[in-house]
């Protein structure tokens, strides 16, 4: 079936002006100024007056839930499809958190497959906070080779809940990821949770400077947890690394302000990404800092902070949307995602001129129409 999306104000994420898009088999097959000749054989969606961007990517989200630091009842539930569509997210990378015992890596894989069956694109990372990486096969390298969904491995550093890995521990993980990626034709990343200990990112600089490991495989997240940590992350980005700013939790200031600060310090916007840490378990505090309950980290702040970066920070749409489209796709090695070009997956978000989300397409299928979610998971209705 052909789908023709007409009259877009297209951001690919670079601004391309008014274009028509032709979609077939979940892929973009043609982009031109006018594709009127296909109107009689295609389902037509007129995007006149709408900004169209690539579908949004969340590269750090707890699709099977997380939490648990306040007991079993504080473990968060699975994410439902409609929650993702509601904030324009068409590609997710699910991952484990602190807990590698009550949570299962097999369940994470199953959830990724479930979301894929329901219409979006879903990937995963093996591992969790600990050094003893949770895998679906017998090790990280074979997960990279044989499990289609696995794009890398997660581990934690500078956190009292981590295993306090040494540089040698980390470089061995990186070797498994890189070599597995060579064979499976994946980029491969070691996605590194950063806590708030004074060691910050020190070990990561050793990996680059002393072990001379390629920085493109090292993917630190929660870099905006503290001002001191973010200042160090800026140095990492200037070395050519990609740094990930969390929008739903673990932040010392509004994430869009961190982006502006990094740019002021000379970091290119191509080195920055947003991810939500969505569905992580958070403690709620009263005005005096006393804990009063628990809540889930929101999953909609990637888009909200990108809009704030444009409307409050004065960053161009084409640049701001890189943080949640092209940049995470490049970080993950997903060359068919995060961009609107012939051959890429047909993932789109449509916005009004004031950046209100109106329509979402995932793999060519319309999932939000005029602000109403029209695609739900099997157990949502």
Beta strands, then each sheet from edge to edge (+ up, - down):
strand 1: 2-11
strand 2: 15-24
strand 3: 27-32
strand 4: 42-46
strand 5: 51-54
strand 6: 56-61
strand 7: 89-94
strand 8: 121-127
strand 9: 150-157
strand 10: 189-194
strand 11: 218-221
strand 12: 242-246
strand 13: 272-275
strand 14: 281-285
strand 15: 291-296
strand 16: 348-351
strand 17: 357-362
strand 18: 365-369
strand 19: 372-373
sheet 1: 3+ 2- 1+ 4+
sheet 2: 3+ 2- 1+ 5+ 16- 17+ 18- 19+
sheet 3: 6+ 7+ 8+ 9+ 10+ 11+ 12+ 13+
sheet 4: 14+ 15-
end
